[in-house]
Amino acid sequence: MALADLTAYLDEPRANRAPIAEQPFASVPLTRADAEQAAELLWNDYAEMVRATRAGEVGATESQAASVQLDGSTLRYYMAERGADPPGGRSLFISMHGGGNAPAATNDSQWENQIALVSGYMPVDALWVAPRAPIDDWNMWFVPEIDSLFDRLITNLVVFEGVDPNKVYLTGYSAGGDGVYQLGPRMADRWAGAAMSAGHPNDASPLNLRNVAFAIHVGGNDSAYDRNLVAAQWGGMLEDLAAEDAGGYPNQWQVHAGLPHWMDMADAVAIPFVQMHVRDPIPKKVVWRQADVTQSRFYWLAVDESDAQQDAVVHAAYEGNTIALGEISGLQAITVRVSDAMMDLDMPLRIEREGDELFAATVERTIAVLARTLEERGDRALVFSSEVAVELE
């Protein structure tokens, strides 16, 4: 009955629908097969909404820009296609230009240069997207609105261009490299890999990069803001993290001896490195540290907006039907989201912290959770059927 009711609900125009969470069918427990079918129905409906309302936000080419608009901010972008269109979908590279606190004309010139780099970087079977920063300031690539703009851009290109959502990569040069240092960790659950060229991390932390292939390339003579020294420090931190966490923190880094700020494409080796990696949207282990721009969800974890505080940290892992919460700081509660792709939801779920049991019961799959987790991000691979909120003493 729940699937029939959902189908009838989705047949109504969106403008006529009451909130799905208020519908009786949304809280009916589902079987695994029904949950998979409901997720497919919800995604098809969401994709149809994107096609119906955002067609004007696509169509960029190497000679003509398109734009994404959201909450008063505009992200213009060029796009180039390279290689074939494989059955699973192309890779997507979002490549951020340099510039910064400069006149708009200077940043426009840097933007136009960025699209041309595709010829040197040569990604395989990919869309190469060069966006124009929405502001002209030093932090142009990591102001708060960037996260939502990139989310929308990625979803658009998944729907309209057939991008594989598990093959999305972030790159950037100079001020764009600053953005990679910041957005790579901050939006880690979006990326399969990220390649930083000639930037500076400012206050960013590498902790969230546990499941993201991260490359760092800087000229050895690029001493402004100590970019060359800081690159080596970050490379060392990633190596240390990888040594302490088997299977985590894949990295490539090099300070190119004798090269200045412009490395004349020596950094192009980062592209095949990151493109070898594919995102796992439900990794067995996650490390989540909140940046100054906070997030309410990260992979299969979520927090209330009121609990999303800068520098809050949580380590979590799952094996079988047990989720183990490790180091936690700055949080009062956390929500754990699960799906049948992670574990057998017909069996009891156990959540523990340092050996103490916080939850042990069979969880219900519901349309309400499926719909909410889809609407939050518009990412089909980050949709979950069940969730459990646990208090943390």
C-alpha positions in Angstrom: 0.0 0.0 0.0 2.8 2.5 0.9 4.2 2.2 -2.6 0.8 2.7 -4.3 0.1 5.7 -2.1 3.6 7.1 -2.9 3.0 6.7 -6.6 -0.4 8.5 -6.4 1.2 11.3 -4.3 4.0 11.7 -6.9 1.5 11.8 -9.7 0.1 15.1 -8.3 1.8 18.3 -9.4 4.4 19.4 -6.9 2.6 22.6 -6.2 -0.4 20.7 -5.0 1.4 18.3 -2.7 1.3 18.5 1.0 4.6 17.8 2.8 5.5 14.2 2.3 6.5 13.7 5.9 2.8 14.4 6.9 1.5 11.6 4.7 0.4 8.4 6.5 2.3 6.3 4.0 5.6 8.0 4.8 5.9 6.3 8.2 4.8 2.8 7.1 7.7 0.3 7.6 9.0 -0.9 4.3 10.7 -4.2 3.2 14.1 -3.9 1.6 12.6 -4.4 -1.9 9.9 -1.7 -1.2 12.6 0.7 0.1 14.7 0.3 -3.0 11.6 0.9 -5.3 10.5 3.9 -3.2 14.0 5.4 -3.5 13.9 4.9 -7.2 10.5 6.6 -7.5 11.6 9.5 -5.3 14.8 10.0 -7.3 13.0 9.9 -10.7 10.5 12.5 -9.4 13.4 14.7 -8.1 15.3 14.4 -11.4 12.1 15.4 -13.2 11.8 18.5 -11.0 15.4 19.4 -11.9 14.7 18.9 -15.6 11.5 21.0 -15.4 12.9 23.9 -13.4 16.7 24.2 -14.1 17.1 23.8 -17.9 18.2 27.4 -18.1 21.1 26.6 -15.8 22.9 24.2 -18.2 24.2 24.4 -21.7 27.6 25.9 -21.0 30.3 25.3 -23.7 33.9 26.4 -24.1 32.7 29.6 -25.8 29.5 30.3 -23.9 28.8 30.4 -20.2 25.8 29.2 -18.3 25.0 30.1 -14.7 23.5 28.7 -11.5 21.6 31.0 -9.2 20.6 30.3 -5.6 19.6 32.6 -2.7 20.9 35.7 -4.4 24.3 34.3 -5.5 25.3 33.5 -9.1 27.9 31.0 -10.2 28.7 31.3 -13.9 30.7 28.5 -15.6 32.2 27.3 -18.8 32.2 23.6 -19.7 34.3 21.4 -22.0 33.8 17.8 -22.9 36.7 15.4 -23.2 36.7 11.8 -24.3 33.9 9.3 -24.5 30.6 9.1 -22.6 30.9 5.7 -20.8 27.9 3.7 -19.8 28.2 4.6 -16.1 28.5 8.3 -16.8 31.4 10.8 -17.3 33.7 12.1 -14.6 33.2 15.7 -13.6 36.0 18.1 -12.8 35.2 21.4 -11.1 38.3 23.6 -11.7 38.5 26.9 -9.7 40.5 29.9 -11.1 43.0 32.1 -9.4 42.9 35.8 -8.7 41.2 36.9 -5.4 41.1 40.4 -4.0 41.3 42.1 -7.3 39.2 44.0 -9.9 36.5 41.9 -11.5 38.3 42.2 -14.9 41.3 40.5 -13.4 39.3 37.6 -12.0 37.4 37.3 -15.3 40.7 36.9 -17.1 41.8 34.2 -14.6 38.4 32.5 -15.1 38.9 32.4 -18.9 42.4 31.0 -18.5 41.1 28.1 -16.3 38.9 26.5 -18.9 42.0 26.4 -21.2 43.8 24.2 -18.7 41.8 21.2 -19.8 44.2 20.9 -22.7 47.1 20.4 -20.4 45.5 18.4 -17.6 43.7 16.0 -20.0 41.2 14.3 -17.8 39.7 11.0 -19.3 36.1 10.8 -20.4 35.2 13.9 -18.4 33.3 17.2 -18.2 35.7 20.0 -17.3 33.8 22.8 -15.6 35.4 26.1 -14.9 33.2 28.3 -12.7 33.5 32.0 -12.0 33.7 32.8 -8.3 30.6 34.7 -7.1 32.7 37.4 -5.4 36.0 39.2 -5.9 37.8 38.7 -2.7 40.7 36.6 -1.2 38.2 33.9 0.1 36.2 33.8 -3.1 36.1 30.0 -3.2 35.2 29.2 0.3 32.5 31.7 1.4 29.4 29.9 2.8 27.3 30.1 -0.4 29.8 28.1 -2.4 28.7 24.8 -0.8 25.1 25.1 -1.9 26.0 26.4 -5.4 28.3 23.5 -6.0 25.7 21.0 -4.7 23.2 22.5 -7.2 25.7 22.5 -10.1 26.7 18.9 -9.5 23.1 17.7 -9.3 22.3 19.6 -12.5 25.1 17.9 -14.4 24.2 14.5 -13.0 20.7 14.9 -14.3 21.3 16.8 -17.6 24.7 15.5 -18.6 24.7 12.0 -17.1 27.7 12.6 -14.8 28.5 9.7 -12.4 27.9 11.2 -9.0 30.7 9.0 -7.6 33.3 10.5 -10.0 33.2 14.2 -9.1 36.6 15.8 -8.6 37.7 19.3 -7.4 40.7 21.2 -8.7 42.0 24.7 -8.4 45.1 26.9 -9.0 46.4 29.7 -6.7 43.3 31.2 -5.1 41.5 28.2 -6.5 44.0 26.1 -4.7 43.1 27.9 -1.5 39.5 26.7 -2.3 40.6 23.1 -2.7 42.3 23.1 0.7 39.1 24.4 2.2 36.3 22.7 0.2 38.1 19.4 -0.2 37.7 18.6 3.5 34.5 20.7 4.1 32.5 18.9 1.3 34.5 15.7 1.4 31.4 13.5 1.0 30.9 15.0 -2.4 34.3 14.2 -3.9 36.1 11.2 -5.2 39.3 13.2 -5.3 40.7 16.8 -5.1 43.8 18.3 -6.6 45.3 21.4 -5.1 47.8 23.5 -7.1 49.8 26.5 -5.8 47.4 27.5 -3.0 47.4 28.0 0.8 45.2 26.2 3.3 44.7 29.1 5.7 42.8 27.5 8.7 41.7 24.3 6.9 42.3 20.8 8.4 42.9 17.6 6.5 41.0 15.3 9.0 37.9 14.9 6.8 39.9 13.7 3.8 40.0 10.1 5.1 38.0 8.8 2.1 39.1 11.4 -0.6 42.2 11.1 -2.8 44.0 14.4 -2.2 46.9 15.8 -4.3 49.1 18.7 -3.4 51.5 20.4 -5.9 53.4 23.6 -5.3 56.5 25.2 -6.9 59.6 25.0 -4.8 60.2 28.7 -5.3 56.6 29.6 -4.5 57.5 31.3 -1.2 54.7 33.9 -1.1 52.6 33.1 2.0 55.0 30.2 2.6 53.0 28.1 0.1 55.9 25.8 -0.5 56.6 25.2 3.2 52.9 24.7 4.0 52.4 22.3 1.2 55.2 20.1 2.6 53.6 20.3 6.1 50.2 19.2 4.7 51.9 16.4 2.7 53.5 15.2 5.9 50.2 15.4 7.8 48.5 13.3 5.2 51.2 10.7 5.2 51.0 10.5 9.0 47.2 10.2 9.0 47.5 7.4 6.3 50.1 5.6 8.3 47.9 5.6 11.4 44.7 4.6 9.5 45.0 1.7 7.1 43.2 2.4 3.9 42.6 6.0 4.7 43.9 9.3 3.4 45.2 8.4 -0.1 47.5 11.2 -1.1 50.0 12.5 -3.6 52.1 15.5 -3.0 55.2 17.2 -4.4 57.0 20.5 -4.0 58.5 20.9 -7.4 62.1 22.1 -7.0 63.1 25.2 -8.9 59.6 26.0 -10.1 57.8 29.3 -9.3 54.1 29.9 -8.7 53.2 28.9 -12.2 54.4 25.3 -12.5 54.0 25.1 -16.3 51.7 22.0 -16.0 54.0 20.0 -13.8 51.0 19.6 -11.5 49.1 17.8 -14.3 50.2 14.5 -12.8 47.5 15.0 -10.1 44.7 14.4 -12.6 45.3 10.7 -13.4 46.0 10.2 -9.6 42.7 11.5 -8.4 40.8 10.0 -11.3 41.9 6.5 -10.4 39.7 6.9 -7.3 35.9 6.6 -7.1 33.8 8.0 -4.2 32.4 5.5 -1.7 29.3 7.3 -0.4 29.0 4.9 2.5 32.6 4.3 3.6 33.2 2.0 6.5 34.9 4.7 8.5 34.5 8.5 8.6 36.2 11.3 10.4 34.2 14.5 10.5 35.6 17.8 11.8 33.4 20.9 11.4 35.0 23.9 9.7 34.0 27.5 10.2 31.3 26.9 7.6 29.4 24.1 9.3 27.5 21.2 7.8 24.4 19.4 9.1 25.3 16.0 7.4 28.4 14.1 6.4 28.3 10.8 4.6 26.0 8.7 6.9 26.1 11.0 9.9 24.0 14.1 10.7 23.5 16.6 13.4 20.9 19.2 14.2 21.7 22.7 13.0 22.0 23.9 16.7 24.6 21.2 17.3 26.7 22.0 14.2 29.6 23.9 15.9 33.0 24.8 14.5 35.7 22.3 15.5 33.2 19.6 16.7 34.7 16.2 15.8 33.4 12.7 15.5 35.0 9.5 14.5 32.7 6.7 13.5 32.9 3.3 11.8 30.6 0.3 11.1 31.2 -3.4 10.7 28.3 -5.8 10.1 25.3 -4.3 12.0 27.4 -2.5 14.6 28.3 1.2 14.4 31.1 2.2 16.7 31.4 5.9 17.7 35.0 6.8 18.6 36.5 10.2 19.5 33.8 12.8 19.9 34.0 16.4 21.0 31.7 19.4 20.8 28.5 17.4 20.2 25.4 16.7 22.4 23.8 14.3 20.0 24.3 12.6 16.6 22.1 11.0 14.1 23.3 7.8 12.4 21.8 7.0 9.0 21.8 3.5 7.5 20.7 1.6 4.4 20.6 -1.9 3.1 23.7 -1.1 1.1 25.5 -0.7 4.4 24.1 -3.6 6.4 21.2 -6.0 6.9 18.4 -3.9 8.2 16.2 -6.9 8.8 18.6 -7.6 11.7 19.0 -5.5 14.9 21.3 -2.4 14.6 23.7 -1.8 17.5 25.3 1.6 18.2 28.1 1.7 20.7 30.5 4.2 22.1 33.7 2.9 23.7 32.0 -0.3 24.5 28.9 1.2 25.9 25.7 0.4 24.1 23.7 3.4 23.1 21.1 1.7 20.9 20.2 -1.9 20.0 17.0 -2.7 18.0 15.7 -3.3 14.6 15.2 -0.1 12.7 12.4 0.7 10.2 12.8 1.7 6.6 10.5 4.6 5.8 9.6 6.8 2.9 9.9 9.9 5.1 13.7 9.2 5.7 14.3 8.4 2.1 12.6 11.6 0.9 14.3 13.8 3.5 17.8 12.6 2.8 17.3 13.0 -0.9 15.9 16.6 -0.6 18.7 17.7 1.7 21.4 17.2 -0.9 19.9 16.0 -4.2 22.5 13.2 -4.2 21.0 9.8 -5.1 24.0 7.9 -3.6 23.5 9.6 -0.2 19.9 8.6 0.3 19.2 6.5 3.4 16.1 4.6 4.5 16.5 4.6 8.3 18.1 6.8 10.9 18.6 6.8 14.7 19.4 9.8 16.9 21.5 9.1 19.9 22.2 11.4 22.9 25.9 11.8 23.9 26.7 12.3 27.5 
